[in-house]
Amino acid sequence: MTHSQTLELTVRHPAEGVAVLTVAGEIDVDSAPALRSKALQLIREGRPHLVLDLAPVEFCDSSGLNTMIGILRYAKDRHGSLCLAAAPSHVTRLLDITGVGVLMPVVPTTAEALTRIVMPGGTP
């Protein structure tokens, strides 16, 4: 199987300490480092609560899963969080089969993900 779609990353900042990173294309061994780099950069810049909007993701392999786990650990080490939003069925299936889905919340929409974020001093 040949994958030709490149990864596109778009960022928005809906609140202080929060970033929504929209991921479009394919998350594989070639593109996962770019996702990891951008996500960790956002966290280092003071946005420890990260939402990955996965709606436009066309493909995700084990490299993508490992990247999401790494992002989650990095965020948690900095008192942040990671939530996955609008994951396509092929991604949620991969998360479920591997058990990775129990590590991080997967919600239907970015708006719902934003309501789940626990801000410092806030309540869950």
N, CA, C and O atoms as a GROMACS GRO file, in nm:
protein
  496
    1MET      N    1   0.085  -0.118   0.000
    1MET     CA    2   0.000   0.000   0.000
    1MET      C    3   0.090   0.124   0.000
    1MET      O    4   0.182   0.134   0.080
    2THR      N    5   0.063   0.215  -0.087
    2THR     CA    6   0.141   0.338  -0.097
    2THR      C    7   0.060   0.454  -0.039
    2THR      O    8  -0.058   0.471  -0.068
    3HIS      N    9   0.128   0.532   0.044
    3HIS     CA   10   0.064   0.649   0.104
    3HIS      C   11   0.135   0.773   0.051
    3HIS      O   12   0.256   0.786   0.064
    4SER      N   13   0.059   0.863  -0.009
    4SER     CA   14   0.121   0.980  -0.071
    4SER      C   15   0.082   1.112  -0.004
    4SER      O   16   0.147   1.214  -0.028
    5GLN      N   17  -0.020   1.110   0.076
    5GLN     CA   18  -0.067   1.232   0.142
    5GLN      C   19   0.035   1.279   0.246
    5GLN      O   20   0.079   1.200   0.330
    6THR      N   21   0.071   1.404   0.240
    6THR     CA   22   0.161   1.457   0.341
    6THR      C   23   0.080   1.505   0.461
    6THR      O   24  -0.042   1.519   0.453
    7LEU      N   25   0.149   1.530   0.570
    7LEU     CA   26   0.083   1.573   0.692
    7LEU      C   27   0.074   1.725   0.695
    7LEU      O   28   0.172   1.795   0.668
    8GLU      N   29  -0.045   1.776   0.728
    8GLU     CA   30  -0.064   1.919   0.745
    8GLU      C   31  -0.108   1.944   0.888
    8GLU      O   32  -0.198   1.878   0.939
    9LEU      N   33  -0.044   2.041   0.952
    9LEU     CA   34  -0.073   2.074   1.091
    9LEU      C   35  -0.119   2.219   1.099
    9LEU      O   36  -0.052   2.309   1.049
   10THR      N   37  -0.233   2.240   1.162
   10THR     CA   38  -0.289   2.373   1.180
   10THR      C   39  -0.315   2.395   1.328
   10THR      O   40  -0.370   2.307   1.395
   11VAL      N   41  -0.277   2.511   1.378
   11VAL     CA   42  -0.290   2.539   1.521
   11VAL      C   43  -0.385   2.656   1.544
   11VAL      O   44  -0.386   2.754   1.470
   12ARG      N   45  -0.464   2.641   1.650
   12ARG     CA   46  -0.540   2.756   1.699
   12ARG      C   47  -0.534   2.754   1.850
   12ARG      O   48  -0.514   2.649   1.912
   13HIS      N   49  -0.552   2.871   1.910
   13HIS     CA   50  -0.539   2.888   2.054
   13HIS      C   51  -0.671   2.941   2.110
   13HIS      O   52  -0.690   3.063   2.120
   14PRO      N   53  -0.764   2.852   2.147
   14PRO     CA   54  -0.896   2.896   2.192
   14PRO      C   55  -0.898   2.954   2.334
   14PRO      O   56  -0.994   3.022   2.371
   15ALA      N   57  -0.796   2.928   2.413
   15ALA     CA   58  -0.791   2.980   2.551
   15ALA      C   59  -0.646   2.978   2.597
   15ALA      O   60  -0.561   2.911   2.538
   16GLU      N   61  -0.619   3.051   2.702
   16GLU     CA   62  -0.485   3.053   2.759
   16GLU      C   63  -0.448   2.913   2.806
   16GLU      O   64  -0.526   2.846   2.874
   17GLY      N   65  -0.330   2.869   2.770
   17GLY     CA   66  -0.282   2.738   2.812
   17GLY      C   67  -0.335   2.622   2.729
   17GLY      O   68  -0.308   2.506   2.760
   18VAL      N   69  -0.410   2.654   2.623
   18VAL     CA   70  -0.475   2.550   2.542
   18VAL      C   71  -0.440   2.570   2.395
   18VAL      O   72  -0.436   2.682   2.345
   19ALA      N   73  -0.414   2.458   2.327
   19ALA     CA   74  -0.396   2.463   2.182
   19ALA      C   75  -0.476   2.350   2.119
   19ALA      O   76  -0.485   2.239   2.172
   20VAL      N   77  -0.534   2.381   2.004
   20VAL     CA   78  -0.597   2.278   1.922
   20VAL      C   79  -0.508   2.261   1.800
   20VAL      O   80  -0.484   2.355   1.725
   21LEU      N   81  -0.461   2.139   1.782
   21LEU     CA   82  -0.374   2.106   1.670
   21LEU      C   83  -0.454   2.015   1.576
   21LEU      O   84  -0.480   1.899   1.608
   22THR      N   85  -0.491   2.069   1.461
   22THR     CA   86  -0.563   1.990   1.362
   22THR      C   87  -0.462   1.917   1.276
   22THR      O   88  -0.369   1.977   1.220
   23VAL      N   89  -0.481   1.786   1.265
   23VAL     CA   90  -0.389   1.699   1.194
   23VAL      C   91  -0.460   1.648   1.069
   23VAL      O   92  -0.563   1.582   1.079
   24ALA      N   93  -0.405   1.677   0.952
   24ALA     CA   94  -0.466   1.635   0.827
   24ALA      C   95  -0.366   1.553   0.747
   24ALA      O   96  -0.248   1.587   0.738
   25GLY      N   97  -0.414   1.445   0.690
   25GLY     CA   98  -0.328   1.361   0.607
   25GLY      C   99  -0.301   1.228   0.673
   25GLY      O  100  -0.390   1.165   0.729
   26GLU      N  101  -0.175   1.185   0.666
   26GLU     CA  102  -0.136   1.054   0.716
   26GLU      C  103  -0.030   1.065   0.824
   26GLU      O  104   0.069   1.137   0.809
   27ILE      N  105  -0.051   0.993   0.933
   27ILE     CA  106   0.047   0.989   1.041
   27ILE      C  107   0.118   0.854   1.031
   27ILE      O  108   0.062   0.750   1.064
   28ASP      N  109   0.242   0.859   0.984
   28ASP     CA  110   0.320   0.737   0.966
   28ASP      C  111   0.464   0.762   1.008
   28ASP      O  112   0.495   0.867   1.065
   29VAL      N  113   0.551   0.668   0.980
   29VAL     CA  114   0.690   0.678   1.024
   29VAL      C  115   0.758   0.804   0.969
   29VAL      O  116   0.848   0.858   1.033
   30ASP      N  117   0.716   0.850   0.853
   30ASP     CA  118   0.777   0.969   0.794
   30ASP      C  119   0.722   1.100   0.850
   30ASP      O  120   0.795   1.197   0.863
   31SER      N  121   0.593   1.102   0.884
   31SER     CA  122   0.531   1.227   0.927
   31SER      C  123   0.516   1.240   1.079
   31SER      O  124   0.499   1.352   1.129
   32ALA      N  125   0.522   1.130   1.152
   32ALA     CA  126   0.503   1.136   1.298
   32ALA      C  127   0.601   1.230   1.368
   32ALA      O  128   0.561   1.300   1.461
   33PRO      N  129   0.729   1.236   1.326
   33PRO     CA  130   0.820   1.330   1.393
   33PRO      C  131   0.775   1.476   1.383
   33PRO      O  132   0.797   1.554   1.476
   34ALA      N  133   0.714   1.514   1.271
   34ALA     CA  134   0.665   1.652   1.257
   34ALA      C  135   0.551   1.679   1.354
   34ALA      O  136   0.544   1.786   1.414
   35LEU      N  137   0.461   1.582   1.371
   35LEU     CA  138   0.351   1.596   1.467
   35LEU      C  139   0.406   1.608   1.608
   35LEU      O  140   0.366   1.697   1.684
   36ARG      N  141   0.498   1.520   1.643
   36ARG     CA  142   0.558   1.522   1.776
   36ARG      C  143   0.626   1.656   1.802
   36ARG      O  144   0.606   1.717   1.907
   37SER      N  145   0.706   1.701   1.708
   37SER     CA  146   0.780   1.826   1.722
   37SER      C  147   0.687   1.945   1.745
   37SER      O  148   0.710   2.026   1.834
   38LYS      N  149   0.581   1.954   1.665
   38LYS     CA  150   0.487   2.066   1.676
   38LYS      C  151   0.413   2.061   1.809
   38LYS      O  152   0.397   2.164   1.875
   39ALA      N  153   0.367   1.943   1.848
   39ALA     CA  154   0.292   1.930   1.974
   39ALA      C  155   0.380   1.966   2.093
   39ALA      O  156   0.336   2.039   2.182
   40LEU      N  157   0.502   1.915   2.097
   40LEU     CA  158   0.592   1.945   2.209
   40LEU      C  159   0.629   2.093   2.212
   40LEU      O  160   0.644   2.151   2.319
   41GLN      N  161   0.643   2.153   2.096
   41GLN     CA  162   0.670   2.296   2.088
   41GLN      C  163   0.556   2.375   2.151
   41GLN      O  164   0.580   2.468   2.228
   42LEU      N  165   0.433   2.340   2.118
   42LEU     CA  166   0.316   2.410   2.175
   42LEU      C  167   0.314   2.397   2.327
   42LEU      O  168   0.286   2.494   2.398
   43ILE      N  169   0.344   2.278   2.377
   43ILE     CA  170   0.345   2.256   2.522
   43ILE      C  171   0.456   2.340   2.587
   43ILE      O  172   0.433   2.405   2.689
   44ARG      N  173   0.576   2.338   2.527
   44ARG     CA  174   0.688   2.417   2.580
   44ARG      C  175   0.657   2.567   2.580
   44ARG      O  176   0.706   2.640   2.665
   45GLU      N  177   0.576   2.611   2.485
   45GLU     CA  178   0.542   2.754   2.474
   45GLU      C  179   0.429   2.794   2.568
   45GLU      O  180   0.377   2.905   2.557
   46GLY      N  181   0.390   2.706   2.660
   46GLY     CA  182   0.289   2.742   2.758
   46GLY      C  183   0.148   2.700   2.726
   46GLY      O  184   0.052   2.755   2.779
   47ARG      N  185   0.134   2.602   2.640
   47ARG     CA  186   0.003   2.547   2.605
   47ARG      C  187   0.002   2.398   2.641
   47ARG      O  188  -0.001   2.312   2.553
   48PRO      N  189   0.004   2.366   2.774
   48PRO     CA  190   0.016   2.226   2.815
   48PRO      C  191  -0.109   2.142   2.791
   48PRO      O  192  -0.103   2.019   2.796
   49HIS      N  193  -0.222   2.207   2.766
   49HIS     CA  194  -0.346   2.134   2.739
   49HIS      C  195  -0.367   2.134   2.588
   49HIS      O  196  -0.390   2.238   2.526
   50LEU      N  197  -0.357   2.014   2.532
   50LEU     CA  198  -0.357   2.001   2.388
   50LEU      C  199  -0.472   1.913   2.342
   50LEU      O  200  -0.500   1.807   2.398
   51VAL      N  201  -0.540   1.961   2.237
   51VAL     CA  202  -0.643   1.882   2.171
   51VAL      C  203  -0.592   1.852   2.030
   51VAL      O  204  -0.555   1.942   1.955
   52LEU      N  205  -0.590   1.723   1.997
   52LEU     CA  206  -0.557   1.685   1.860
   52LEU      C  207  -0.688   1.660   1.787
   52LEU      O  208  -0.761   1.566   1.818
   53ASP      N  209  -0.717   1.745   1.690
   53ASP     CA  210  -0.835   1.727   1.605
   53ASP      C  211  -0.794   1.634   1.492
   53ASP      O  212  -0.720   1.674   1.402
   54LEU      N  213  -0.841   1.511   1.498
   54LEU     CA  214  -0.799   1.408   1.404
   54LEU      C  215  -0.898   1.384   1.290
   54LEU      O  216  -0.880   1.291   1.211
   55ALA      N  217  -1.001   1.466   1.279
   55ALA     CA  218  -1.104   1.444   1.177
   55ALA      C  219  -1.046   1.427   1.036
   55ALA      O  220  -1.091   1.339   0.963
   56PRO      N  221  -0.946   1.508   0.996
   56PRO     CA  222  -0.895   1.494   0.860
   56PRO      C  223  -0.786   1.386   0.843
   56PRO      O  224  -0.726   1.377   0.736
   57VAL      N  225  -0.760   1.305   0.944
   57VAL     CA  226  -0.656   1.203   0.933
   57VAL      C  227  -0.706   1.089   0.843
   57VAL      O  228  -0.812   1.031   0.867
   58GLU      N  229  -0.627   1.059   0.742
   58GLU     CA  230  -0.663   0.954   0.647
   58GLU      C  231  -0.599   0.820   0.681
   58GLU      O  232  -0.648   0.715   0.639
   59PHE      N  233  -0.490   0.823   0.756
   59PHE     CA  234  -0.418   0.700   0.789
   59PHE      C  235  -0.336   0.724   0.914
   59PHE      O  236  -0.283   0.834   0.935
   60CYS      N  237  -0.326   0.623   1.000
   60CYS     CA  238  -0.242   0.631   1.119
   60CYS      C  239  -0.188   0.491   1.147
   60CYS      O  240  -0.264   0.395   1.153
   61ASP      N  241  -0.056   0.481   1.164
   61ASP     CA  242   0.004   0.352   1.196
   61ASP      C  243   0.062   0.356   1.337
   61ASP      O  244   0.036   0.449   1.413
   62SER      N  245   0.140   0.254   1.372
   62SER     CA  246   0.195   0.245   1.507
   62SER      C  247   0.286   0.362   1.540
   62SER      O  248   0.300   0.397   1.657
   63SER      N  249   0.348   0.421   1.441
   63SER     CA  250   0.431   0.540   1.465
   63SER      C  251   0.345   0.654   1.518
   63SER      O  252   0.386   0.728   1.607
   64GLY      N  253   0.226   0.668   1.462
   64GLY     CA  254   0.133   0.770   1.508
   64GLY      C  255   0.087   0.745   1.650
   64GLY      O  256   0.078   0.837   1.730
   65LEU      N  257   0.056   0.619   1.681
   65LEU     CA  258   0.015   0.584   1.817
   65LEU      C  259   0.126   0.613   1.916
   65LEU      O  260   0.102   0.671   2.022
   66ASN      N  261   0.248   0.572   1.883
   66ASN     CA  262   0.362   0.599   1.973
   66ASN      C  263   0.383   0.748   1.991
   66ASN      O  264   0.418   0.793   2.101
   67THR      N  265   0.363   0.824   1.887
   67THR     CA  266   0.377   0.969   1.895
   67THR      C  267   0.273   1.028   1.990
   67THR      O  268   0.305   1.114   2.072
   68MET      N  269   0.148   0.983   1.979
   68MET     CA  270   0.043   1.034   2.068
   68MET      C  271   0.073   0.999   2.214
   68MET      O  272   0.050   1.080   2.303
   69ILE      N  273   0.124   0.879   2.238
   69ILE     CA  274   0.160   0.840   2.375
   69ILE      C  275   0.273   0.930   2.427
   69ILE      O  276   0.269   0.974   2.542
   70GLY      N  277   0.371   0.956   2.343
   70GLY     CA  278   0.480   1.046   2.382
   70GLY      C  279   0.433   1.186   2.412
   70GLY      O  280   0.479   1.249   2.507
   71ILE      N  281   0.340   1.236   2.331
   71ILE     CA  282   0.284   1.370   2.354
   71ILE      C  283   0.208   1.372   2.486
   71ILE      O  284   0.219   1.467   2.564
   72LEU      N  285   0.130   1.268   2.511
   72LEU     CA  286   0.054   1.259   2.636
   72LEU      C  287   0.147   1.262   2.756
   72LEU      O  288   0.124   1.337   2.851
   73ARG      N  289   0.251   1.183   2.753
   73ARG     CA  290   0.347   1.180   2.865
   73ARG      C  291   0.412   1.316   2.886
   73ARG      O  292   0.426   1.361   3.000
   74TYR      N  293   0.453   1.380   2.778
   74TYR     CA  294   0.518   1.510   2.786
   74TYR      C  295   0.422   1.613   2.847
   74TYR      O  296   0.460   1.692   2.932
   75ALA      N  297   0.296   1.610   2.802
   75ALA     CA  298   0.197   1.704   2.855
   75ALA      C  299   0.172   1.678   3.003
   75ALA      O  300   0.170   1.772   3.082
   76LYS      N  301   0.154   1.553   3.041
   76LYS     CA  302   0.128   1.520   3.182
   76LYS      C  303   0.244   1.558   3.272
   76LYS      O  304   0.223   1.603   3.384
   77ASP      N  305   0.366   1.540   3.223
   77ASP     CA  306   0.485   1.580   3.301
   77ASP      C  307   0.488   1.730   3.326
   77ASP      O  308   0.558   1.776   3.416
   78ARG      N  309   0.414   1.806   3.248
   78ARG     CA  310   0.407   1.951   3.261
   78ARG      C  311   0.269   1.996   3.308
   78ARG      O  312   0.226   2.108   3.282
   79HIS      N  313   0.200   1.906   3.379
   79HIS     CA  314   0.067   1.933   3.437
   79HIS      C  315  -0.036   1.969   3.331
   79HIS      O  316  -0.126   2.049   3.355
   80GLY      N  317  -0.022   1.909   3.214
   80GLY     CA  318  -0.115   1.933   3.105
   80GLY      C  319  -0.198   1.810   3.075
   80GLY      O  320  -0.207   1.717   3.155
   81SER      N  321  -0.258   1.811   2.958
   81SER     CA  322  -0.345   1.700   2.916
   81SER      C  323  -0.345   1.689   2.764
   81SER      O  324  -0.307   1.781   2.692
   82LEU      N  325  -0.389   1.573   2.719
   82LEU     CA  326  -0.407   1.549   2.576
   82LEU      C  327  -0.543   1.485   2.556
   82LEU      O  328  -0.578   1.388   2.624
   83CYS      N  329  -0.618   1.539   2.462
   83CYS     CA  330  -0.748   1.484   2.428
   83CYS      C  331  -0.754   1.470   2.276
   83CYS      O  332  -0.710   1.560   2.203
   84LEU      N  333  -0.807   1.359   2.230
   84LEU     CA  334  -0.823   1.336   2.086
   84LEU      C  335  -0.967   1.365   2.047
   84LEU      O  336  -1.061   1.317   2.111
   85ALA      N  337  -0.984   1.445   1.942
   85ALA     CA  338  -1.119   1.484   1.900
   85ALA      C  339  -1.146   1.439   1.758
   85ALA      O  340  -1.057   1.441   1.672
   86ALA      N  341  -1.269   1.398   1.735
   86ALA     CA  342  -1.321   1.367   1.602
   86ALA      C  343  -1.236   1.264   1.528
   86ALA      O  344  -1.217   1.274   1.407
   87ALA      N  345  -1.185   1.166   1.600
   87ALA     CA  346  -1.102   1.063   1.538
   87ALA      C  347  -1.187   0.978   1.443
   87ALA      O  348  -1.294   0.930   1.481
   88PRO      N  349  -1.141   0.959   1.321
   88PRO     CA  350  -1.213   0.873   1.227
   88PRO      C  351  -1.219   0.729   1.278
   88PRO      O  352  -1.140   0.690   1.365
   89SER      N  353  -1.310   0.652   1.226
   89SER     CA  354  -1.330   0.515   1.275
   89SER      C  355  -1.205   0.428   1.263
   89SER      O  356  -1.181   0.344   1.349
   90HIS      N  357  -1.126   0.448   1.158
   90HIS     CA  358  -1.004   0.366   1.145
   90HIS      C  359  -0.903   0.399   1.254
   90HIS      O  360  -0.825   0.313   1.293
   91VAL      N  361  -0.903   0.522   1.303
   91VAL     CA  362  -0.813   0.560   1.413
   91VAL      C  363  -0.867   0.509   1.546
   91VAL      O  364  -0.791   0.454   1.626
   92THR      N  365  -0.997   0.525   1.570
   92THR     CA  366  -1.052   0.475   1.697
   92THR      C  367  -1.040   0.323   1.705
   92THR      O  368  -1.018   0.269   1.814
   93ARG      N  369  -1.054   0.255   1.594
   93ARG     CA  370  -1.036   0.110   1.594
   93ARG      C  371  -0.894   0.073   1.632
   93ARG      O  372  -0.873  -0.018   1.712
   94LEU      N  373  -0.797   0.143   1.577
   94LEU     CA  374  -0.658   0.120   1.611
   94LEU      C  375  -0.631   0.148   1.759
   94LEU      O  376  -0.559   0.073   1.824
   95LEU      N  377  -0.689   0.255   1.810
   95LEU     CA  378  -0.675   0.288   1.952
   95LEU      C  379  -0.735   0.179   2.040
   95LEU      O  380  -0.677   0.141   2.142
   96ASP      N  381  -0.851   0.130   2.000
   96ASP     CA  382  -0.919   0.025   2.078
   96ASP      C  383  -0.843  -0.108   2.074
   96ASP      O  384  -0.824  -0.172   2.177
   97ILE      N  385  -0.801  -0.148   1.956
   97ILE     CA  386  -0.732  -0.276   1.940
   97ILE      C  387  -0.602  -0.280   2.021
   97ILE      O  388  -0.567  -0.382   2.081
   98THR      N  389  -0.531  -0.168   2.023
   98THR     CA  390  -0.402  -0.162   2.091
   98THR      C  391  -0.413  -0.128   2.238
   98THR      O  392  -0.317  -0.142   2.313
   99GLY      N  393  -0.531  -0.082   2.281
   99GLY     CA  394  -0.549  -0.042   2.420
   99GLY      C  395  -0.506   0.100   2.449
   99GLY      O  396  -0.519   0.147   2.562
  100VAL      N  397  -0.456   0.170   2.350
  100VAL     CA  398  -0.410   0.308   2.368
  100VAL      C  399  -0.527   0.401   2.400
  100VAL      O  400  -0.508   0.504   2.466
  101GLY      N  401  -0.646   0.366   2.355
  101GLY     CA  402  -0.764   0.450   2.380
  101GLY      C  403  -0.794   0.470   2.526
  101GLY      O  404  -0.857   0.570   2.563
  102VAL      N  405  -0.751   0.377   2.613
  102VAL     CA  406  -0.776   0.394   2.757
  102VAL      C  407  -0.682   0.496   2.820
  102VAL      O  408  -0.708   0.543   2.930
  103LEU      N  409  -0.574   0.531   2.750
  103LEU     CA  410  -0.477   0.625   2.804
  103LEU      C  411  -0.519   0.771   2.788
  103LEU      O  412  -0.480   0.856   2.868
  104MET      N  413  -0.598   0.798   2.688
  104MET     CA  414  -0.636   0.937   2.659
  104MET      C  415  -0.781   0.943   2.611
  104MET      O  416  -0.826   0.854   2.539
  105PRO      N  417  -0.852   1.048   2.650
  105PRO     CA  418  -0.991   1.058   2.607
  105PRO      C  419  -1.002   1.080   2.456
  105PRO      O  420  -0.924   1.153   2.395
  106VAL      N  421  -1.103   1.015   2.400
  106VAL     CA  422  -1.136   1.035   2.258
  106VAL      C  423  -1.281   1.080   2.257
  106VAL      O  424  -1.371   1.008   2.300
  107VAL      N  425  -1.304   1.201   2.206
  107VAL     CA  426  -1.438   1.259   2.207
  107VAL      C  427  -1.482   1.294   2.065
  107VAL      O  428  -1.398   1.310   1.976
  108PRO      N  429  -1.614   1.305   2.043
  108PRO     CA  430  -1.665   1.326   1.907
  108PRO      C  431  -1.629   1.460   1.842
  108PRO      O  432  -1.618   1.468   1.720
  109THR      N  433  -1.611   1.566   1.922
  109THR     CA  434  -1.587   1.697   1.863
  109THR      C  435  -1.478   1.773   1.939
  109THR      O  436  -1.448   1.744   2.055
  110THR      N  437  -1.420   1.869   1.870
  110THR     CA  438  -1.321   1.956   1.934
  110THR      C  439  -1.386   2.036   2.046
  110THR      O  440  -1.325   2.057   2.151
  111ALA      N  441  -1.508   2.082   2.025
  111ALA     CA  442  -1.578   2.159   2.129
  111ALA      C  443  -1.592   2.077   2.256
  111ALA      O  444  -1.570   2.129   2.366
  112GLU      N  445  -1.628   1.950   2.243
  112GLU     CA  446  -1.640   1.865   2.361
  112GLU      C  447  -1.504   1.844   2.427
  112GLU      O  448  -1.494   1.840   2.550
  113ALA      N  449  -1.401   1.829   2.348
  113ALA     CA  450  -1.266   1.813   2.403
  113ALA      C  451  -1.228   1.934   2.486
  113ALA      O  452  -1.168   1.921   2.593
  114LEU      N  453  -1.261   2.052   2.436
  114LEU     CA  454  -1.227   2.174   2.509
  114LEU      C  455  -1.300   2.183   2.642
  114LEU      O  456  -1.246   2.236   2.739
  115THR      N  457  -1.421   2.131   2.648
  115THR     CA  458  -1.495   2.134   2.775
  115THR      C  459  -1.438   2.034   2.876
  115THR      O  460  -1.460   2.049   2.996
  116ARG      N  461  -1.365   1.934   2.829
  116ARG     CA  462  -1.309   1.832   2.918
  116ARG      C  463  -1.174   1.872   2.978
  116ARG      O  464  -1.128   1.810   3.073
  117ILE      N  465  -1.114   1.973   2.922
  117ILE     CA  466  -0.980   2.011   2.969
  117ILE      C  467  -0.990   2.066   3.110
  117ILE      O  468  -1.074   2.150   3.141
  118VAL      N  469  -0.904   2.017   3.192
  118VAL     CA  470  -0.897   2.064   3.331
  118VAL      C  471  -0.790   2.173   3.337
  118VAL      O  472  -0.671   2.146   3.318
  119MET      N  473  -0.832   2.293   3.362
  119MET     CA  474  -0.738   2.404   3.371
  119MET      C  475  -0.684   2.412   3.513
  119MET      O  476  -0.753   2.373   3.607
  120PRO      N  477  -0.562   2.462   3.530
  120PRO     CA  478  -0.506   2.476   3.663
  120PRO      C  479  -0.602   2.554   3.753
  120PRO      O  480  -0.648   2.662   3.718
  121GLY      N  481  -0.631   2.497   3.869
  121GLY     CA  482  -0.721   2.562   3.963
  121GLY      C  483  -0.867   2.536   3.933
  121GLY      O  484  -0.955   2.574   4.010
  122GLY      N  485  -0.894   2.469   3.821
  122GLY     CA  486  -1.032   2.441   3.783
  122GLY      C  487  -1.077   2.307   3.835
  122GLY      O  488  -1.004   2.240   3.909
  123THR      N  489  -1.197   2.267   3.797
  123THR     CA  490  -1.249   2.138   3.838
  123THR      C  491  -1.262   2.050   3.716
  123THR      O  492  -1.279   2.102   3.605
  124PRO      N  493  -1.256   1.919   3.731
  124PRO     CA  494  -1.267   1.829   3.616
  124PRO      C  495  -1.404   1.836   3.549
  124PRO      O  496  -1.428   1.766   3.451
   0.00000   0.00000   0.00000
